[in-house]
Amino acid sequence: MVVLFRFLGLIWMLILVAVTLEVAPPPRLWIVWASVGLAIFWTLLTWYMARRYPRSFSGPVWFLFDTVAMLAIGAASVASGAAELFHGGLPLSYVFVGAEWGGLAGSLIAAVLLAVEQFAVHIIANLGAVRAAGSVIFFVVAAIVGWTFSTLRRYDNERQQARAALAKEQAAVAVHQDRMVLADRLHDSVLQTLHAIRMDADDPEQARYLARRQERELRRTIEGWKTEHRHSFRQALLAMRDDVEDIHRVEVEVVVRDDAELNEGLAAAVEAAREALANAAKHSGSPDVSVFSEISDDEILVHIRDSGSGISDARLRDQVLARLADRVEKVGGSVTIDSSLDRGTEVIIAVGR
């Protein structure tokens, strides 16, 4: 609004300058052209400041500089010796700058300064004190514009406060919902598992299995809260590990150093790791089976290790390698197997990022 009215004031001033030069050119034309140059420069500077530095534009420093510029333009008519004032409505835009800075009080300060100057200009130019009474328009515009700016600013502050209060309330609701979800999970999993363990206290293997399963669920829940990915590679590996443990009743140690968003290539790596882990659980005879994953800039590696009997038959090793490789080769991955008799097996699955 400030910039728009300033451009309108500039157009108004340029029309009056053209009329003045056509009807009765003043004796000091250089003051007229200097005034026009200042008006054009200051209008463009106002537009620039409003766009690039809105905080400074609403501050007291800009208001002070604008005061000097507008009063200089307002006094140029007298200084040039013109018979009529040719500044038009450009100084009136100063009232809008005052409102932008200080609301109603700022616009009234601007109106007082303009009125005092215009009264002095009319007296010096012998235009008559009666004509100076037209300066009352400054106070009328100042009252309207200042009240409008103050009201809009108050509404904006109230809106921002309401938005902040709503965000705070929504955050509190979200925290409450998270607590309810946690309470439901604890009730549905932990408490039920503890009850099942107590009922199966005479069966150590079953009790151990139930405790292990509950440990896995808690770890997956914690990892789900920690991850920043909507579909987590780490979560997929842990879910795969849980499925293999439930089916084959083995304990698998999993270490996932880094996480990433699950895509087609990583999903293929997880499925290949599932088959390699199932093979280790079924055929290796090893009490220790582990999965280790790491992510570099170029690729993601998944290691499946066991300390079992190994694969001594080269033909069987090639068959296993072919099945695993078939899962990842279509996404540009690769599989290697390192196995020796009675020294265990390590399967390395590599997929490019």
Steps between C-alpha positions, in 0.01 A plus 500: 500500500783741587683431174182520292402838638854628455494409131160669466643807670795500261269489198296784647816706553629437146169620353514822706865559404412464132212747537723745693774491236243550225310789660752695708854356521667603827829693491706225660429197281790299640312477832196366316704230326687420822166461678370271225820293511479468877132403478569226241806371685325497837191326364711223347704475821176467698392211277843335535511534879146367539590190298851423622510641854145506638618515862719805437223654292273491806764644734574848633816551290313476172228725641766762583654488149156510341421809706796685352422390143129589511554837668765583240263413215223698667719813528638481146212699351583806708875458449454491120290815498196327348166681513319183612603200707582205276584223750144366478413208723847352531569643850164359609643150454728585793192455722487134388867454592426642845208257539723210393753599765284600795135438419263786586763688704754479216254626237398794723867595552545500122184709456621760751838536326338532157243752626765719663712496185209572267384790715851647487520440124170683439611796710845522334355471149229757579233247414295603799439345839145411399625265229728341761184381676490225242767331706219358709484226239822364649328442833193344341707257297729435799206411723351259245826340391649484851187339645488251213866400538470471879187287470653271239815464707297414809299242306820352360652471850184335628504260204862408565429446869202282415712302254773453763242388756352256247843359419572459871169324550561274200844412636346412836239283327774328298698428818188361664428281198859369503463415866175319429665303219788410730260394776305283253819336375623433850165349591464297183856372484705533817232420756356216294848354444581520869175322577583230242850456648352457845256239368784312324749530783546121501617507137834689490532488123154645445557766763832592339337521159221726629749729673711519185198582287398776736852641494487512121165678497623764743814560297302534179262743669791713622667491157170600340486811719864588431507466123439798274399283204143415415606155375814408690766258376597424860138423591473266201813309607374469857160378381672243278712384796187462714328285238799265470532471878130417539510236227827329590520579873853634483647819641650735243715793598442802274719811476386770257747787506307741277149544368353607166167532325390157381494483120481221243869415523507491880181295510668245269802495733273431798333208319838354403613537861183322612582195288867500606400528868243222466764277342738569788228431758393173334822346374807642669442349843658813646378640833625842393343672200541872441407773254711810454417789267689816409435783257766687303469778246473252213341182632333315785655175625322229696710225659342174623741291705485167678763279667352173384613217279544706186426400141755245382322403178599748224193411296270572795681829569449605137131414522457709817694786346286489184175515698618791711651688206178463303324716759735797476656491154187657346561812714874508427607313816741217559554210743816328615537192722801418713468154652733223616448168676436537875589871490160642420359702216481869421265638236559857384217677317589830329248741347584841350335802657 
